[in-house]
Amino acid sequence: MSGSITVVAVCAADSGAATALAAAEIDLLVRTADVDEAAAAAAAKEPQVVVVDMATPGLDALDAIGRLADAPVLSVSGSAEHGTVLAAVRAGAAGYLVGPVSMLRLTDAVRRLAAGEAVYSPGLAELVLEEHGRAGSVVERLTEREADVLRLVVEGLTGKQVAARLVLSPRTVENHVQNTLRKLGLPNRAALVRYAIEHGLA
């Protein structure tokens, strides 16, 4: 599919994720339940996004995420338990969706990951942030508005959604995001969300 996002997927052939992938508006390079095969394909074809179904039988999902994290990894799981989410993020996942995942949700998540955003099912980031507390010394380096923007980005809102929620222009939101990235020494939004979750920022 010309112009579509290239994806390597690790999932069972009969899984819900496989069904969604088959219908999604993406260029599915490889779909396999074998992480070695997926890693070889990713190295050869350099996909824009990797999808890992954490429920794939026989799969060490965290190992798979770590091995495939040269590209943004979208984890799909039936579990919204915050420890599982945090473990996936620490392993290298840039996104986490709780299944069952529809074709539309999957396509949207893949496109957002390819654009450098992080994508989480609603509420997941909040659960982890509440459990792991706050890193006050880092938060103190952010302005109040930067902290507000960061919290909404971690919750999975797009730049336009953050702008609407805070009654700001999209350009102002992007300026706050860039300032936060600079202050924390991070390269992009996906890295920002991982950092925020690991350090309990809100």
Backbone as CSV, one residue per row, in Angstrom:
resi,resn,N_x,N_y,N_z,CA_x,CA_y,CA_z,C_x,C_y,C_z
1,MET,0.835,-1.182,0.000,0.000,0.000,0.000,0.878,1.242,0.000
2,SER,0.886,1.976,-1.083,1.735,3.146,-1.204,1.308,4.224,-0.212
3,GLY,2.300,4.780,0.508,2.010,5.858,1.428,1.511,5.430,2.783
4,SER,1.301,4.138,3.011,0.808,3.690,4.301,1.977,3.405,5.240
5,ILE,1.660,3.213,6.521,2.676,2.974,7.538,3.124,1.515,7.477
6,THR,4.434,1.296,7.484,4.960,-0.072,7.450,5.026,-0.633,8.868
7,VAL,4.556,-1.884,9.009,4.408,-2.497,10.326,4.913,-3.936,10.313
8,VAL,5.629,-4.319,11.365,5.926,-5.714,11.665,5.138,-6.067,12.914
9,ALA,4.458,-7.200,12.897,3.590,-7.572,14.012,3.979,-8.924,14.588
10,VAL,3.933,-9.007,15.911,4.139,-10.268,16.620,2.809,-10.644,17.261
11,CYS,2.146,-11.636,16.698,0.861,-12.074,17.234,0.496,-13.431,16.651
12,ALA,-0.414,-14.111,17.324,-0.910,-15.385,16.812,-1.847,-15.127,15.635
13,ALA,-1.872,-16.059,14.703,-2.661,-15.877,13.483,-4.157,-15.770,13.762
14,ASP,-4.620,-16.366,14.860,-6.054,-16.371,15.152,-6.442,-15.372,16.238
15,SER,-5.559,-14.430,16.549,-5.840,-13.470,17.614,-6.676,-12.300,17.110
16,GLY,-7.262,-11.580,18.054,-8.013,-10.392,17.694,-7.119,-9.334,17.078
17,ALA,-5.882,-9.239,17.575,-4.945,-8.274,17.009,-4.657,-8.596,15.552
18,ALA,-4.529,-9.889,15.232,-4.272,-10.291,13.848,-5.433,-9.891,12.947
19,THR,-6.653,-10.065,13.440,-7.837,-9.680,12.665,-7.844,-8.183,12.406
20,ALA,-7.540,-7.393,13.452,-7.509,-5.935,13.294,-6.406,-5.513,12.343
21,LEU,-5.249,-6.157,12.439,-4.126,-5.831,11.560,-4.464,-6.107,10.105
22,ALA,-5.173,-7.219,9.869,-5.513,-7.594,8.499,-6.418,-6.555,7.849
23,ALA,-7.242,-5.895,8.663,-8.187,-4.911,8.130,-7.644,-3.487,8.168
24,ALA,-6.576,-3.268,8.935,-6.079,-1.906,9.153,-5.467,-1.323,7.885
25,GLU,-5.497,-0.009,7.827,-4.943,0.710,6.679,-3.450,0.925,6.894
26,ILE,-2.722,-0.167,6.831,-1.277,-0.157,7.029,-0.636,-1.098,6.018
27,ASP,0.681,-1.042,5.935,1.434,-1.970,5.096,2.065,-3.003,6.026
28,LEU,1.400,-4.141,6.195,1.859,-5.175,7.117,2.964,-5.988,6.451
29,LEU,4.191,-5.744,6.870,5.347,-6.391,6.254,5.446,-7.861,6.649
30,VAL,5.282,-8.112,7.937,5.382,-9.478,8.466,4.433,-9.604,9.647
31,ARG,3.734,-10.732,9.730,2.952,-11.062,10.917,3.366,-12.462,11.340
32,THR,3.903,-12.569,12.546,4.427,-13.841,13.009,4.294,-13.937,14.518
33,ALA,4.255,-15.163,15.023,4.260,-15.379,16.467,5.670,-15.652,16.975
34,ASP,6.642,-15.639,16.079,8.035,-15.961,16.403,8.845,-14.671,16.496
35,VAL,9.362,-14.345,17.676,10.068,-13.087,17.851,11.374,-13.061,17.059
36,ASP,12.027,-14.213,16.876,13.252,-14.234,16.074,12.952,-13.844,14.630
37,GLU,11.865,-14.375,14.097,11.468,-14.034,12.740,11.105,-12.550,12.647
38,ALA,10.400,-12.056,13.652,10.020,-10.645,13.658,11.243,-9.739,13.739
39,ALA,12.210,-10.127,14.575,13.421,-9.324,14.724,14.226,-9.295,13.428
40,ALA,14.307,-10.439,12.759,15.024,-10.491,11.484,14.332,-9.628,10.438
41,ALA,13.011,-9.696,10.408,12.253,-8.890,9.451,12.404,-7.412,9.753
42,ALA,12.373,-7.057,11.037,12.511,-5.655,11.414,13.887,-5.114,11.040
43,ALA,14.917,-5.946,11.235,16.269,-5.516,10.882,16.418,-5.320,9.376
44,ALA,15.761,-6.189,8.604,15.891,-6.132,7.148,15.013,-5.051,6.522
45,LYS,13.815,-4.863,7.070,12.830,-3.999,6.404,12.586,-2.662,7.102
46,GLU,13.129,-2.502,8.317,13.039,-1.250,9.049,11.613,-0.678,9.079
47,PRO,10.686,-1.358,9.735,9.307,-0.870,9.803,9.223,0.430,10.587
48,GLN,8.163,1.176,10.328,7.940,2.413,11.072,7.359,2.147,12.457
49,VAL,6.633,1.034,12.591,6.013,0.661,13.869,6.053,-0.856,14.004
50,VAL,6.215,-1.322,15.245,6.108,-2.750,15.556,4.929,-2.935,16.503
51,VAL,4.090,-3.921,16.226,2.963,-4.247,17.099,3.255,-5.578,17.791
52,VAL,3.153,-5.598,19.099,3.373,-6.831,19.868,2.109,-7.157,20.653
53,ASP,1.494,-8.291,20.328,0.351,-8.793,21.110,0.920,-9.560,22.292
54,MET,0.781,-8.994,23.485,1.410,-9.580,24.662,0.800,-10.910,25.063
55,ALA,-0.362,-11.253,24.499,-1.025,-12.515,24.816,-0.632,-13.640,23.861
56,THR,0.306,-13.388,22.962,0.723,-14.413,22.005,1.268,-15.640,22.742
57,PRO,0.705,-16.829,22.502,1.143,-18.043,23.213,2.638,-18.290,23.061
58,GLY,3.294,-18.570,24.188,4.708,-18.906,24.169,5.640,-17.713,24.041
59,LEU,5.094,-16.518,23.984,5.921,-15.328,23.773,6.335,-14.694,25.098
60,ASP,7.636,-14.398,25.227,8.109,-13.540,26.312,7.936,-12.113,25.814
61,ALA,6.791,-11.514,26.154,6.406,-10.237,25.554,7.401,-9.123,25.860
62,LEU,7.894,-9.074,27.093,8.823,-7.998,27.452,10.140,-8.136,26.705
63,ASP,10.603,-9.354,26.544,11.808,-9.590,25.755,11.580,-9.177,24.308
64,ALA,10.412,-9.509,23.771,10.093,-9.151,22.389,10.075,-7.641,22.213
65,ILE,9.455,-6.931,23.155,9.410,-5.477,23.077,10.822,-4.903,23.073
66,GLY,11.657,-5.391,23.990,13.023,-4.894,24.079,13.824,-5.139,22.814
67,ARG,13.640,-6.304,22.218,14.395,-6.652,21.018,13.939,-5.869,19.793
68,LEU,12.689,-5.439,19.811,12.123,-4.788,18.627,11.978,-3.279,18.786
69,ALA,12.524,-2.730,19.861,12.263,-1.329,20.193,13.084,-0.321,19.393
70,ASP,13.825,-0.770,18.372,14.468,0.197,17.490,13.414,1.014,16.751
71,ALA,12.247,0.411,16.532,11.089,1.130,16.005,10.105,1.332,17.152
72,PRO,9.206,2.309,17.056,8.187,2.459,18.096,7.358,1.186,18.231
73,VAL,7.223,0.692,19.459,6.494,-0.551,19.698,5.136,-0.243,20.321
74,LEU,4.090,-0.799,19.703,2.741,-0.727,20.256,2.411,-2.063,20.895
75,SER,2.224,-2.066,22.211,1.840,-3.279,22.920,0.321,-3.376,22.964
76,VAL,-0.192,-4.546,22.649,-1.623,-4.814,22.747,-1.807,-5.905,23.791
77,SER,-2.673,-5.657,24.764,-2.818,-6.611,25.858,-4.253,-6.625,26.356
78,GLY,-4.639,-7.744,26.925,-5.938,-7.823,27.564,-5.906,-7.291,28.983
79,SER,-4.723,-6.962,29.478,-4.563,-6.519,30.860,-4.335,-5.024,30.939
80,ALA,-5.113,-4.360,31.797,-4.896,-2.944,32.080,-4.202,-2.765,33.432
81,GLU,-3.715,-3.848,34.009,-3.058,-3.783,35.316,-1.816,-2.909,35.192
82,HIS,-1.693,-1.942,36.104,-0.673,-0.915,35.916,0.744,-1.459,35.960
83,GLY,0.974,-2.523,36.713,2.305,-3.118,36.728,2.697,-3.667,35.371
84,THR,1.718,-4.243,34.684,1.970,-4.772,33.334,2.261,-3.642,32.362
85,VAL,1.499,-2.557,32.484,1.718,-1.399,31.611,3.112,-0.828,31.835
86,LEU,3.473,-0.612,33.091,4.779,-0.046,33.405,5.903,-0.943,32.917
87,ALA,5.742,-2.266,33.085,6.771,-3.198,32.620,6.960,-3.094,31.110
88,ALA,5.852,-2.957,30.382,5.939,-2.823,28.926,6.642,-1.532,28.535
89,VAL,6.316,-0.448,29.239,6.953,0.837,28.947,8.443,0.780,29.244
90,ARG,8.796,0.187,30.375,10.216,0.073,30.722,10.969,-0.815,29.739
91,ALA,10.278,-1.777,29.164,10.923,-2.653,28.175,11.145,-1.927,26.853
92,GLY,10.423,-0.813,26.651,10.633,-0.032,25.428,9.392,0.313,24.645
93,ALA,8.205,-0.097,25.135,6.973,0.188,24.404,6.680,1.688,24.401
94,ALA,6.261,2.192,23.251,5.877,3.597,23.126,4.364,3.756,23.158
95,GLY,3.639,2.641,23.166,2.187,2.684,23.207,1.641,1.414,23.826
96,TYR,0.433,1.503,24.390,-0.167,0.344,25.049,-1.679,0.448,24.904
97,LEU,-2.263,-0.496,24.219,-3.716,-0.543,24.044,-4.273,-1.787,24.714
98,VAL,-5.386,-1.624,25.390,-6.073,-2.759,25.989,-7.077,-3.295,24.983
99,GLY,-6.972,-4.592,24.654,-7.862,-5.210,23.694,-9.228,-5.504,24.283
100,PRO,-10.189,-5.916,23.445,-10.011,-6.109,22.011,-9.823,-4.782,21.272
101,VAL,-8.957,-4.810,20.266,-8.594,-3.606,19.536,-9.243,-3.631,18.160
102,SER,-10.013,-2.600,17.862,-10.668,-2.532,16.556,-9.679,-2.078,15.487
103,MET,-10.056,-2.274,14.240,-9.227,-1.826,13.130,-8.995,-0.324,13.190
104,LEU,-10.041,0.446,13.510,-9.904,1.902,13.546,-8.954,2.339,14.660
105,ARG,-9.103,1.743,15.846,-8.212,2.091,16.961,-6.770,1.734,16.644
106,LEU,-6.583,0.583,16.045,-5.236,0.139,15.729,-4.600,1.037,14.671
107,THR,-5.357,1.357,13.630,-4.826,2.221,12.580,-4.441,3.581,13.148
108,ASP,-5.317,4.145,13.980,-5.032,5.443,14.590,-3.788,5.380,15.464
109,ALA,-3.674,4.327,16.270,-2.519,4.190,17.159,-1.227,4.049,16.363
110,VAL,-1.251,3.244,15.318,-0.058,3.039,14.496,0.370,4.346,13.836
111,ARG,-0.582,5.083,13.303,-0.250,6.352,12.649,0.321,7.354,13.648
112,ARG,-0.241,7.400,14.843,0.256,8.339,15.852,1.657,7.949,16.329
113,LEU,1.895,6.661,16.497,3.241,6.222,16.883,4.255,6.559,15.801
114,ALA,3.882,6.338,14.547,4.785,6.641,13.439,5.104,8.130,13.366
115,ALA,4.178,8.955,13.885,4.373,10.407,13.885,5.138,10.886,15.120
116,GLY,5.552,9.954,15.980,6.354,10.318,17.140,5.580,10.522,18.415
117,GLU,4.269,10.245,18.397,3.471,10.364,19.611,3.497,9.046,20.386
118,ALA,3.032,9.108,21.622,2.824,7.905,22.418,1.323,7.710,22.566
119,VAL,0.886,6.453,22.590,-0.545,6.168,22.572,-0.882,5.175,23.687
120,TYR,-1.846,5.564,24.520,-2.281,4.685,25.604,-3.801,4.662,25.675
121,SER,-4.354,3.516,26.015,-5.782,3.449,26.291,-6.101,4.391,27.446
122,PRO,-7.285,5.000,27.435,-7.638,5.996,28.459,-7.449,5.479,29.877
123,GLY,-6.818,6.303,30.707,-6.682,5.991,32.118,-5.447,5.208,32.505
124,LEU,-4.781,4.570,31.557,-3.637,3.723,31.918,-2.497,4.535,32.512
125,ALA,-2.173,5.637,31.868,-1.073,6.457,32.379,-1.400,6.980,33.773
126,GLU,-2.646,7.386,33.981,-3.039,7.903,35.286,-2.852,6.855,36.382
127,LEU,-3.226,5.600,36.096,-3.068,4.532,37.089,-1.609,4.396,37.506
128,VAL,-0.715,4.417,36.517,0.701,4.250,36.810,1.237,5.467,37.555
129,LEU,0.831,6.654,37.133,1.300,7.867,37.791,0.871,7.907,39.252
130,GLU,-0.367,7.515,39.525,-0.858,7.517,40.901,-0.101,6.515,41.763
131,GLU,0.222,5.367,41.188,0.897,4.307,41.938,2.335,4.675,42.257
132,HIS,2.994,5.325,41.348,4.435,5.537,41.497,4.806,6.934,41.959
133,GLY,3.800,7.741,42.284,4.076,9.023,42.898,4.636,10.053,41.932
134,ARG,5.243,11.100,42.497,5.712,12.227,41.699,7.212,12.437,41.930
135,ALA,7.878,12.883,40.858,9.287,13.254,40.974,9.353,14.774,41.102
136,GLY,9.220,15.266,42.317,9.044,16.693,42.526,10.170,17.547,41.989
137,SER,11.419,17.107,42.139,12.528,17.937,41.719,12.496,18.212,40.220
138,VAL,11.997,17.251,39.460,11.895,17.446,38.013,10.704,18.322,37.688
139,VAL,9.566,18.089,38.350,8.372,18.883,38.104,8.645,20.355,38.388
140,GLU,9.459,20.625,39.416,9.753,22.007,39.769,10.493,22.739,38.661
141,ARG,11.120,22.008,37.750,11.814,22.635,36.629,10.843,23.032,35.529
142,LEU,9.600,22.552,35.595,8.593,22.863,34.587,7.689,23.974,35.080
143,THR,7.193,24.790,34.142,6.185,25.767,34.517,4.866,25.040,34.779
144,GLU,3.928,25.748,35.416,2.629,25.133,35.696,1.950,24.690,34.405
145,ARG,2.043,25.525,33.358,1.390,25.181,32.093,2.100,24.019,31.408
146,GLU,3.436,23.968,31.497,4.167,22.833,30.933,3.766,21.534,31.623
147,ALA,3.582,21.593,32.941,3.161,20.405,33.685,1.752,19.983,33.273
148,ASP,0.864,20.961,33.035,-0.489,20.644,32.581,-0.456,19.944,31.230
149,VAL,0.345,20.494,30.315,0.457,19.899,28.982,1.046,18.494,29.075
150,LEU,2.083,18.335,29.892,2.711,17.027,30.055,1.701,15.994,30.551
151,ARG,0.893,16.371,31.551,-0.090,15.424,32.101,-1.058,14.951,31.020
152,LEU,-1.515,15.864,30.175,-2.474,15.497,29.131,-1.819,14.690,28.014
153,VAL,-0.563,14.996,27.695,0.160,14.200,26.699,0.324,12.767,27.192
154,VAL,0.668,12.624,28.479,0.830,11.291,29.064,-0.496,10.531,29.050
155,GLU,-1.616,11.263,29.206,-2.926,10.616,29.173,-3.311,10.169,27.769
156,GLY,-2.534,10.582,26.772,-2.778,10.106,25.415,-3.471,11.092,24.499
157,LEU,-3.649,12.347,24.935,-4.309,13.326,24.092,-3.372,13.809,22.988
158,THR,-3.935,14.092,21.825,-3.168,14.679,20.733,-2.921,16.154,21.033
159,GLY,-2.045,16.769,20.237,-1.764,18.182,20.420,-3.014,19.036,20.302
160,LYS,-3.872,18.716,19.331,-5.112,19.475,19.143,-6.053,19.288,20.329
161,GLN,-6.109,18.062,20.859,-6.973,17.799,22.005,-6.475,18.522,23.252
162,VAL,-5.144,18.550,23.440,-4.570,19.290,24.564,-4.903,20.773,24.433
163,ALA,-4.765,21.307,23.214,-5.063,22.720,22.981,-6.514,23.042,23.331
164,ALA,-7.423,22.161,22.908,-8.839,22.387,23.196,-9.114,22.296,24.692
165,ARG,-8.498,21.327,25.370,-8.741,21.140,26.804,-8.243,22.344,27.618
166,LEU,-7.079,22.880,27.223,-6.472,23.967,27.992,-6.774,25.347,27.414
167,VAL,-7.562,25.374,26.349,-7.926,26.630,25.668,-6.658,27.380,25.251
168,LEU,-5.808,26.657,24.528,-4.573,27.218,23.979,-4.548,26.972,22.484
169,SER,-3.649,27.644,21.779,-3.472,27.344,20.367,-2.592,26.104,20.232
170,PRO,-2.763,25.306,19.159,-1.882,24.152,18.942,-0.407,24.537,18.917
171,ARG,-0.097,25.732,18.391,1.299,26.174,18.361,1.850,26.372,19.770
172,THR,1.026,26.949,20.648,1.458,27.153,22.038,1.679,25.817,22.734
173,VAL,0.780,24.867,22.495,0.949,23.536,23.078,2.257,22.913,22.608
174,GLU,2.521,23.017,21.309,3.755,22.436,20.774,4.983,23.120,21.378
175,ASN,4.906,24.422,21.598,6.022,25.132,22.241,6.258,24.599,23.648
176,HIS,5.170,24.366,24.394,5.312,23.813,25.748,5.929,22.416,25.703
177,VAL,5.488,21.601,24.733,6.049,20.251,24.607,7.543,20.330,24.304
178,GLN,7.917,21.186,23.370,9.328,21.303,22.997,10.170,21.823,24.163
179,ASN,9.635,22.771,24.922,10.357,23.272,26.092,10.554,22.166,27.128
180,THR,9.520,21.344,27.317,9.617,20.244,28.276,10.642,19.218,27.819
181,LEU,10.618,18.882,26.526,11.608,17.952,25.983,13.021,18.482,26.207
182,ARG,13.204,19.769,25.963,14.534,20.372,26.138,14.964,20.315,27.598
183,LYS,14.071,20.670,28.509,14.413,20.683,29.934,14.761,19.289,30.444
184,LEU,14.074,18.280,29.910,14.301,16.901,30.383,15.323,16.154,29.541
185,GLY,15.795,16.784,28.468,16.814,16.161,27.623,16.310,14.958,26.865
186,LEU,15.065,15.038,26.346,14.436,13.913,25.664,14.210,14.247,24.194
187,PRO,14.212,13.203,23.311,14.153,13.460,21.869,12.757,13.661,21.290
188,ASN,11.725,13.032,21.871,10.402,13.094,21.254,9.313,12.773,22.274
189,ARG,8.043,12.832,21.814,6.903,12.616,22.719,6.881,11.213,23.301
190,ALA,7.229,10.226,22.494,7.210,8.853,23.005,8.189,8.697,24.159
191,ALA,9.384,9.260,23.997,10.374,9.213,25.076,9.883,10.001,26.286
192,LEU,9.168,11.095,26.036,8.625,11.902,27.127,7.620,11.112,27.960
193,VAL,6.728,10.382,27.286,5.734,9.594,28.012,6.403,8.479,28.810
194,ARG,7.369,7.802,28.193,8.095,6.745,28.926,8.767,7.329,30.174
195,TYR,9.427,8.460,29.998,10.140,9.113,31.123,9.139,9.505,32.212
196,ALA,8.011,10.079,31.793,7.021,10.553,32.761,6.463,9.406,33.581
197,ILE,6.159,8.288,32.920,5.606,7.138,33.626,6.639,6.528,34.571
198,GLU,7.865,6.382,34.087,8.909,5.768,34.914,9.236,6.623,36.149
199,HIS,9.126,7.952,35.999,9.499,8.837,37.086,8.306,9.395,37.852
200,GLY,7.091,8.928,37.509,5.916,9.340,38.248,5.543,10.793,38.065
201,LEU,5.837,11.354,36.886,5.482,12.747,36.648,4.018,12.881,36.332
202,ALA,3.409,14.014,36.727,2.019,14.297,36.387,1.877,15.768,36.070
